[in-house]
Amino acid sequence: MDVWKQFEENNLTHSAAHHLLAVMQLRKERGYARVTDVAKFLNITTGSASTNLKGLKHKGLVTEDDNRFLALSSTGESFARAVIARKEIFKKFLSDVLRVSDETAEIDACKTEHLLSHETSEKLLGFMQFLGREKKISSFSKEQVHPQHCPWKEGDKAGVASCKVCGDHCLLEDC
């Protein structure tokens, strides 16, 4: 399989994700969203917003009523909430674990929020929870985590299955 082609198979582009988030935010703040509102919110032309929203409507992620008010379908809302969650998880990882500046963490999380898989987001969150429980999040290193807590270090194949962070492959193995 050509892994690089996976990027093109993503169901949601960066732009589409932001259009969904704009509709969600506008409806939350104002109670309604129209194409012109989305355009202003995203600081793009009405034509661009219209084109992008048309694609989202075609995919069944956005609906438009007779009065031209936009709403997210249940699937669209699920996508939007997943994007928000992934962004927050990755942003927290970048700032709390890697100690990236808040500005860089925000930018990088925004760039990847629609690309991370559910599985990766879940594992990343589990990893951060593990580090937080062990009070290692402020000074993370492989040596601090592996000696006491990782079944991989001792070759404990039975214990590996119980590792909620790593699963069947140690995340710290190549560190």
C-alpha positions in Angstrom: 0.0 0.0 0.0 1.2 3.5 -0.8 1.0 5.2 2.5 1.4 8.7 1.1 -1.9 8.2 -0.8 -3.7 7.9 2.6 -3.5 11.7 2.9 -5.6 12.1 -0.2 -8.2 9.7 1.1 -9.0 11.8 4.2 -12.7 12.5 4.3 -12.3 16.0 5.6 -9.9 18.7 4.3 -8.4 21.4 6.4 -10.8 23.9 4.8 -13.8 21.7 5.2 -13.0 21.2 8.9 -12.9 24.9 9.5 -16.2 25.4 7.6 -17.9 22.8 9.9 -16.4 24.5 13.0 -17.5 27.9 11.8 -21.1 26.7 11.3 -21.0 25.1 14.8 -19.5 28.2 16.4 -21.9 30.6 14.7 -25.0 28.6 15.7 -23.7 28.4 19.3 -23.0 32.2 19.5 -25.9 33.6 17.4 -28.3 30.7 17.0 -28.0 30.7 13.2 -25.4 30.6 10.4 -25.6 31.6 6.8 -23.1 31.4 4.0 -22.2 35.1 4.4 -21.7 34.6 8.1 -19.4 31.7 7.6 -17.4 33.7 5.0 -17.0 36.6 7.4 -16.1 34.3 10.3 -13.4 32.6 8.2 -12.3 35.9 6.5 -12.9 34.5 3.0 -15.1 35.4 0.1 -18.7 34.5 0.1 -18.1 32.6 -3.2 -15.4 30.4 -1.5 -17.6 29.7 1.5 -20.5 28.8 -0.8 -18.3 26.4 -2.8 -16.9 24.7 0.2 -20.3 24.5 2.0 -21.8 23.0 -1.2 -19.4 20.1 -1.0 -20.2 19.6 2.7 -23.9 19.6 1.9 -23.3 17.1 -0.8 -21.5 14.8 1.7 -24.4 15.2 4.1 -22.4 17.1 6.8 -24.2 20.4 6.5 -27.9 21.1 5.8 -29.6 24.3 4.6 -33.2 25.1 5.1 -35.6 27.1 2.9 -34.5 30.4 4.6 -30.8 29.6 3.8 -29.9 28.9 7.4 -27.1 26.3 7.8 -26.9 23.5 10.4 -24.7 20.5 10.9 -26.1 17.1 10.4 -25.5 14.6 13.2 -22.6 13.3 11.2 -21.3 16.8 10.6 -21.5 17.6 14.2 -19.7 14.4 15.1 -16.9 15.3 12.7 -16.7 18.8 14.1 -16.5 17.6 17.7 -13.9 15.0 16.7 -11.8 17.8 15.1 -12.0 19.9 18.2 -11.1 17.0 20.4 -8.1 16.0 18.3 -6.9 19.6 18.1 -7.1 20.0 21.9 -5.3 16.6 22.6 -2.5 17.4 20.1 -2.2 21.0 21.3 -1.9 19.8 24.9 0.7 17.2 24.0 2.8 19.8 22.1 2.6 22.4 24.9 2.6 20.2 28.0 4.9 17.3 27.0 7.1 18.7 24.3 7.1 22.2 25.7 6.4 23.9 22.4 5.3 27.5 22.7 1.6 28.1 23.0 1.5 29.9 19.7 3.4 27.1 17.8 1.2 24.4 19.6 -1.9 26.3 18.4 -0.7 26.5 14.8 0.6 22.9 14.6 -2.5 21.5 16.2 -4.7 23.5 13.7 -2.6 22.1 10.8 -3.2 18.5 11.9 -6.6 18.5 13.7 -8.4 16.9 10.7 -5.6 14.5 9.8 -5.1 12.5 13.0 -6.9 9.3 13.2 -9.2 8.4 16.1 -6.9 5.7 17.1 -3.8 8.0 17.2 -5.7 10.6 19.2 -6.9 8.0 21.7 -3.4 6.6 22.2 -1.9 10.1 22.5 -4.5 11.0 25.1 -3.8 7.7 27.0 -0.1 8.4 26.9 -0.5 11.9 28.3 -2.9 10.6 31.0 -0.2 8.0 31.9 2.5 10.6 32.1 0.2 12.9 34.2 -0.7 10.1 36.6 3.0 9.3 37.1 3.8 13.0 37.4 6.3 12.6 34.5 4.6 15.1 32.2 6.7 18.0 33.3 10.0 16.2 32.7 9.3 13.3 30.4 12.1 11.0 29.4 12.2 7.4 28.3 14.3 6.4 31.3 11.8 7.8 33.7 8.9 5.9 32.3 10.3 2.5 31.2 12.1 1.3 34.4 9.0 1.1 36.6 6.1 1.1 34.3 6.6 -0.5 30.9 6.2 -4.2 30.4 8.2 -3.9 27.1 11.4 -3.2 29.0 11.4 -6.6 30.7 10.0 -8.4 27.7 6.8 -9.1 29.6 4.7 -10.3 26.7 1.7 -11.0 29.0 1.9 -7.5 30.5 2.1 -5.9 27.1 -1.5 -6.6 26.3 -2.5 -4.7 29.5 -0.6 -1.6 28.5 -3.4 1.0 27.7 -0.9 3.4 26.2 1.3 1.3 23.9 -0.9 -1.6 22.9 1.0 -4.1 20.8 3.9 -1.9 20.0 5.9 0.2 22.6 5.6 3.9 21.8 8.9 4.6 23.5 10.8 1.8 21.9 12.5 4.0 19.3 13.1 7.0 21.6 
